[in-house]
Amino acid sequence: MTLKFPMILASLISVLLTFPAHSAPACPAGGVKVGWEPWLPYAYEEQGKFTGLDLDMATAILTRMGCPFTFVNRPWKRLLTEISSGNLHLTGGASRTAEREEFGYFSTPYRTESAVMMVRKEDASGYGGISSLKDLIGKNFTLGVTRGYYYGEDYAALENDAGFKARLADAGDDATNYKKLAAKRLDGFLADPFSAAAGLKKEGLGGRFISHMTVYSDDIYFLISKASTSPEFVAAFDQALAELKASGEYQAIVDKYLH
């Protein structure tokens, strides 16, 4: 019996070394850099606290993973560039596209998102002939969009159409489009309805505009840099997200902002 014990112990150690320990994943050196852009009610700063649905979700996931993290404010297009280069590790609020799959991993989806066309209430009755984006071609209609945002496959299919491009006016953020529509420099703009409702209220424009049509609806993901993370990190991130859903904490975060 005593002669066999060292052999059994050696075999046990060998087996244990074959499988990775179920511990927190190796976090990026210096902690996780979470990129964000101000976008009510998903990401904003309030009294020195970074909050909103996306930022609260990132906080809960990374805390559960045991990874230290910091929030880095960037315009959306620059944010995507820094995810691609690896300067930032992840961001929320991302649609899944073939272009982004080249430089980023995607988490499991954690919410849905839609884009609607908002117009001034007093003008809405005059847009009965517009039921899709392609109907804007040839119309005397200027549509506000935000640079770098994804508005769905129908929009993407029309982006290279000269007639459609002639109808677009891009801006650096949604708030600019709110103000331009109020000043009648636009006839409509595309936006997430929850974000638009919160943003318009903040700008004192609540109740001025209504949704004319939905142009896009799909799942939303965390976009995670391939240059500065690993598939193992993504798997651990998804596991933490699944645990949040099972615990009820996930639904509490969603309900806080979207209900």
Phi, psi and omega in degrees: 000314181292331180287330182278337187301313179299325179292319178296316180298317180297320179294320179296316179298319180299317179296316181297323180288340181288331184249138179291148177290146179275075180234175180301141181294158175295117181279152178305144179303130181085000178094170182275127176264113182260113178281145177207156175235137178305121184199091180298142354265022188270325182205121179196169178248131182224114180054044177079003180251134176275122187213189187109163185303310183294317182288323176296322179293316179298318179300314182295319182292310184291328175295317178296326179285342183081022180260126172293152184207159174225153177259135182236119182276124179217149167299151189303314183296320178292324179300315179296322178298319182283334170294317180298318182282340182095001178293328171246150184267325182197164173210157177262182174069029186255133169280154181269120178228158179298322180298316182288332178295340179291330184238357184221151168271157175242136174290176167294150182298145181236354171196173174250162182213150176225161174238132179238158175263116179266138178225165176291139183305317185290344182256353189302323183295341181274000184250028181298334180277001181249107179237359177206166181297324182294340178291346179285338182296125181086353179270155174274074187216127178251122185253124178276134176226163180253130184303134176086350181279152178256126183245020175100171186293323180298316178295314181299323181291337182262351188302330181264005177277120184300322180294324178286316180301329180293343181268353187263147172225114184266157181219165181282341180203165182295323184302324178298320179293324177302312184291323180292324177291320178298325181274005179063031172268351172229160173259343178187170174213159177261137181197159169291131185297324179291318178295318180297317180300315180290317182293319179294322177297317180297324181275002181075025183244014180302135178086356183279331187236159176226162178279126179269321179197156174266130182252349185193142174207130184195175177287153180237145188229166161275132177262124189239130186296129173286332185287335186231009173226189183222163174302328178295321177296317180296319179298318179292323177298313179296323179296318178295322177296318178298321179293324176298318180296318181293329184279343184094348181293323178303308183296327178296321178294314179299313182297329181298328187249334188245007179229000000 
